Amino acid sequence: MEHAPIVVHRISPSGGRRVTLRVRDRDAALGTAGTDADVIEFLRRAEVPDPDEVVLGGGPALIEWQGDAPHVYEAEPTDTDVP
């Protein structure tokens, strides 16, 4: 099965999402993103063409958002109501 070359991993418990880029069958860590702008900047530095389009309009063939909704970087707060 073919995987997208760019992976935005699930949200970490402290917030943010790790971003990796698959190059020549190896994953390179680009950083931890707290916003779409961070992901775009990581891809720009990695010389990915049209990083804005990849993040904001890219299809599943280019970018995979794992575990959580795309473009979300903070975990949903748990219900803290205490009786």
N, C-alpha and C positions, 0 to 999 in steps of 0.2 A: 504494500500500500504506500502510495506517495504522500509525503507530508508537506505542508506549507513550509517554505524556507524561513519564515519569520514567525516566532511563537511568542505570544504575550501570555505568560503563565498565570496561574490562579493567584488571587489576592493573598498576600501574606497576612498573618494575624496583626502585624503592626501597621499594615497599609502598604500600598504600592504593589507593583507587579514586576517580576523579573522578565527581561526581554532577551531572547536569544536569536541568533541568526545561524542557519545551517549553511556552511560553506565546505564544499568538497567532502561531504559525509561527516563533518564534524560540527558540533554546536559551539558557537562563540558567544559568550555572555557579553551583552552590550551595556547592561546596567539595570537599575531598578527605577521604573517609571512611576511617577505620581500623577501624571496627566498625559493626554494625547500629545501635547507639545513636547514632552520628554521623549516619547517614543519616536516622534518625527525627528527630533534632534539626534537621537542615537542612530537612526537609519541614515540621516544625512551624513553623519561622521563616518559611517560604514560605506558611504558612496553608493547607497541604494538609489536608483533613479526614481524621481517623483515621490519622495517619502510622504508628502502631504496626501497625495492620491492613494498611496498604499494604505495609510492608516485610516483616513476618513472615507474612502470609497473602495478600498481593495476588497477583492473577493476572497473566498476561502482558499483559492489556489495560491495566494501570496501570503496571507497572514492568518494565523490561527489564534483565536482567543480561547484559552483553556479555562475550564472550571467555572467561570463567572461571566456575566454579561459583558459584551464589548464596551469599551470606553468607561468602565467603572473601575476605580482604583482604591476605594475604601470599603472595608467590610461593613455589612449592614450591622447596625448596633443590635446587641441582644436585648431582649426585654428585661429591663432592670426594675420592673415594678416588684416591690417586696411588700407582702401583706403586713 
